[in-house]
């Protein structure tokens, strides 16, 4: 009988199979052994059998968990059968979990870990997550548009009364995180393994997205490229140096990373071209909106007269408005954090605007400039406006006034910057908009409304000494001396 201390996997002579299959327990009878290991410099022999099992050019020594040779042989045959049916990953996970290859993280695990350990602002991470989910859903073919039924008030011509009818429509649940359909969509996207999102698939998505959303419209193509760049830039930021070192400590990420080597479309012009008749829009707002929806009117004032962002308006406190100095101070409060350090600061407003706000202050019932029954949601992964009903009402009103931009309220901020630029120059506009760099102002928001010429036209005017004897009146073909 062979001594247990001398019998190890490497020390055994290779036994003959006698024509038996590896799925037969008898094949493993002479191939099981007691592993020898060293503990504190002393050689010791394990009490349970093990078997070195190979399959598809890969080998691993499995602990069989028993000192009974017959039982150990049956277990080894079972493990080999698992390798044939399920492959290495599943078999290791079941029979040797400490040696199982860790699975790459899913989309949801990456997002949750980024929120848990990254110092990036939650709102910013939420933007990154939305873009990543949107791209992954497109790549994996996970539809976000669902059919819904909603009620609509219509006038009954016979009775002359309104009644509610149900109409079938569709809804994109990506932008509605509070609904059951939106939650189900996110769960499907979050379950996708990052190993499935390869750079090749991202590149195909980029080109497919452009073709699907551009058509033959060159202006729409420009906007689509800007949108695609924005989505790519935000999604890629979840793998940036501000996030990656922290999530790699607890997650297994694929190699290469999903956005490795992905380039953006060439930079497209984002220069703001004004299509707003400011004076007319303000008069219409004073005549109609001020009386019908005071909260929406206040949002309108703060957008076009002060150039405030939606989040700044939603969380603005009355104590931040100085009526005597006609200024609004954007700063961190218990409910609000500025977009960036450079976003904080004072904004000058005109005296007429300050007086209008003073009147609203006298009738205010709370600390916020824009009143709402909804509480302030200080922290969270999704933006949820306190006064979202008033914002929605203003957006509808602006669209009825011909403001067709995707973000009508932000169009007011752009108009504000354009007017400041026309009156006082780009540096004044950059300060008023509280941009981090004047280059941002020049690249994204402003457009000279008044056409500038070289100023040499006067030399074309006819004079007594001019060699031009007559000028043809284009309108009626007559000659004028």
Secondary structure, DSSP 8 states (H G I E B T S, - for coil): ---GGG--TTTS-----TT--TTSGGGGTTTEEEEEEEETTEEEEEEEEEEEEEETTEEEEEE---S-HHHHHHHHHHHHHHHHHHHHHHHHHHH-GGGS-----BHHHHHHHHHHH--S-HHHHHHHHHHHHHHHHHHHT---EEEEEEEEEEE-TTT--EEEEEEEEEEEGGG-TTSHHHHHHHHHHHTSBGGG--HHHHHHHHHHHHHHHHTT-HHHHHHHHHHHHHHHHHHHGGGSTTTHHHHTTT----SS-TTTT----------------HHHHHHHIIIIIHHH-HHHHHHHHHHHTT---HHHHHT-BGGGEETTTTEEEE---SS---SSGGG-EEEE--HHHHHHHHHHHHT--SSBSS--SS----S-SS---TTHHHHHHHHHHHHHTT--SSSHHHHHHHHHHHHHHHHH-HHHHHHHHT-S-HHHHHHHT---SS----S-GGGGS--TT-S---EE-TTT--EE-
